[in-house]
Amino acid sequence: MKKRVLAVVMTLGLGSAMLFASGHGGPDGMGRGMMPKDRFVTLLKQLDLTTDQKARLMDLRDARRDERRAQKEMMRDERSGRPQPLVDPGAFMTGEKFDKEAFKAAMKKEMEEYQARMAKMRDEMLDKRADHIQAIFDILTPEQRTKLIELSKQPAPKGKK
């Protein structure tokens, strides 16, 4: 019994140490490397923003976060709202045969409609993201814009050491 407990504790401890050492976790919750949005935030912090600019960027971030949450919820509802299965196979069966071609046509139509709705949502998300970046760009001064462009051309850091 003691050996089993010791083995479990050693395994958990070793696993945690390996995760921490590999950069997948740590006190700040950052993993290995930085996500693209983190890089953008890091670049913005290097621009010597005024207090007014910081406040406007915070307001913009909060509004964007609320929009993203609403969009995510709408996409979740869209995915969960579709009938399972999409088309009832029983509607294409008779006592003698299964109308395979009609079933495939109905499935294809349903899937195309679903993909069109998803594509429309993705396009809306892309438009909102572009609008958000444009709003950030509009808050910056011409000098800060130039510095942001220069900083963005530099390679991203490989992660925290």
N, C-alpha and C positions, 0 to 999 in steps of 0.2 A: 504494500500500500504506500509506504513512504517513498519507494522508488518511483512509483507511478506519479505521485504528486511532484516529486523532484523533477521528473522528466517533463511533465507539463509546464512547470514553472520555467525550466531551462529553455524549453522550446519557445514559449511566449516571450521570454526575455531576449533570447537570441534573435527572434523575428523582429521585435521592436527595434533592437539595436541595428539590425541590417537595414530596416526602412529608414531610420534616422540617418545612418551613414550614407545611404544612397541618395539622399536629398529629397525623398518623397514625403517627408514630414519634418516638423521641427517646431520650435516654440512660436514662430510667427505664422505657421500654417502654410508657408510657401513650399511648393514642390520644387523640383529641379527645373531651372530655367524660368522664364517669365512668359506669361500669356501675352498675346498681342495687345489686349486692352491695357495690361499692366505697363507695357512698354510705352504706350501712348500717354498714360498718366505720368510715367516717369519723365517723359520728354516735356510734358507741360510743366512739371515742377521745376525744370531747369530754365524756365523763361523769365524769371523775376517778375511774376505777376503782381499787379497792384491788389489791394484789399478788395476794391470794387470788382475787379476781374475775377478774383477767387470766389467772391460771393455769387457772381453771375454764373460762373462755371458750376458751382455747387447746386444752384437752383436748376440749371440745365440738366445736370446729372440726375437729380432727384426726379425731375419730370420724365426723363428718358427711362429711368428705372421703372417707374409706374407704368409707362407705355409698354415696356418689354414684358412686365408681369402680366398685363392685360392680354397682350398678343400671345404669350405662352399659354395662358389659360384658354384662349379662344382656339388655339391649335390643339390643345389637349381635348377640348370638347369636341372638336371636329373629328379627331381620330377615334374617340370613344363613342361618338354619336352615330357612326355608321353601323348598319345592321351586320350581324355576324351569322351566317356568311352573307356576302354581298348579294348574291342571287340564290334563290331557293332552287336546288336541283330538281326537287320534286315536281315543279311546275313544267318540267320538260320531259317527264316520264309518262308513259302510258303502259297499259298491260303488256303490250308487245315490244315496245322499243323506247330508247332514250334518244331525244333529238339533240345530238352532240353539237351540231353546228349552231343551232339556235341558242343553246346554253353558252357556247363560247362567244357568240355575238353579244348576248346580254351581259356577260361578265366583262367583255372588252369595253362595252359602252359605259358600264358602271365604273370601271377602273379609270377610264379616260376622264370621266366627269370628276372623280375624286382627285386625280392628279392635277386637273385644271384648277380646282379649288385650292389645292396645296400650292401650286405655282403662283396663283394670285396672292396668297398670303405671304409667300417668300418675297415676291416683288414689292409688296407693301412694306415688309420689314426692311428690305434693302433701301427703299426710298426714305424711310424714317431714319435709317442709319446715316445715309448721305446728308439728309437735312440736319441731323445732329452734328456731324462733322463740320458742315457749312456754318452752323450757328457758333460752334467753337472758334472757327476761323474768323468769323465776323467780330468776335469779342477781342481778339488779339490785335495789337498794333502792327503796322507794317514791319517794324524791326523784329518783333516777336515772331511774326510769320516766317520771315527769312531765317531766323535762328531755328525755328521748328523744322523747316525744310532741311537745313544743314544737318541738324541732329538726327533726323529720320533717315538720312543717307548713311549714317554710320552703322556698322554692324551691331546687332543686339548683343548684350552681354550674355555669356554662356550660362550664367547662374551664380548663385551665391557660393562663396568659398569660405 
